Amino acid sequence: MTYYQASLEGKGFLIEHEGAIKPHGFYTTRWVKANNPEAAELAAVELLKSDANLINLTLNNRESEPPPMIYLDSLNVVSWLTYFRRKPGAGYTFYLEDNE
């Protein structure tokens, strides 16, 4: 197993802002353990998809068009100690998406 730091970006997440529902993006980092980089990316994305805080904050549903997306920005191998101290990671830095 290898330990990874995954930097991710989300786009198209509908969040109430100043009384209106507006699309937001976010940046976040997650630490995962996986057999290869592809499995690490999937594990990091799954952590976000199952995060109750993100689910409860966003107003997207299955019919949302376009659907929200999560992109891998970077993936780095880290030491077991870094993974152990940081796993799985939490928090988001949100920004209001520009619709123009």
N, C-alpha and C positions, 0 to 999 in steps of 0.2 A: 504494500500500500504506500501511496505517496500522499503528502499533505500539500494542499493548495490554498492560495488566497485568490478569490475570484472577485473582481471589480465588475459590477453590473450597472446597467442603466435601464430604467423603465420609462415607457412613453405611452401616452394615451390613457392615463388613469384618471377617471372622473372623480373630482373632489369638490365639495362645497367650499366656495371662497367668496367672501363678502356678499353672501346671500344668493349667489348664483353657482350653478354647477359648471365647473371649467376643467378642461384637460390639463393635467399636471404630468411632469416627468420627475424622476428621482435618480439619485446615485446612491449606491450602497456597496458594502463589502461583506462577503461571507467566506468563512474558512471551512473547507471540507476535506474529507479523506476519500481517495478513490484510486482505482487501478490504473487509470489513464486520464489524459486531459478531457476527452469527450465525456467520460463518466463524471468527472469533476464539474464540468459545466452543467450537466443535467442535474446533479445533486444540488448545486448552488441555486439553480432556477427553481427546483422543487421546494427548497427552503422558503423562497419568496412566495410561491403559489400557496403554500400551506400556512403562511404567517397570519395569525388571527388579527394582529394589529393592522396589517395592510388590508386584509379582507374587510374588516369593520370600518375602515376609513374610506375606502373607495366605493363608488356607487355604480360601477360597471356591472352589467349582467351578461348573460350568454348571448343576447341579441345586440349588444353594443357594437356599433359600426363607426369607425374601424375598431377592432378589438384591441385591448391594451397589449403591449409587447414588452418583452424583457430581452435585452441584448447583453452579451458578454463583452466588456470593454478590454479586460486583460485577465490573464491567468498566470500566476507565479507559483513556483514550488517554494514551500517554506519548511522550516525545521519542525520537528515534532513538538518542540517546546513552544514555538509560536502558535501552532495549531492548538495545543492543549490549553494555553492561556487565553486564546481569543475565541475558540469555537462556540457556537456556530457564527456568532456576530449578531448585531442587532442595529436597528436604527436606519433612518433614511434622511437624505438631504433632498427636499422637494423643491421644484421650481415650477412656475406657471408657464405653460407652453405658449408660444407665440402662434396664433392661428393664421397669421398672414403669410 
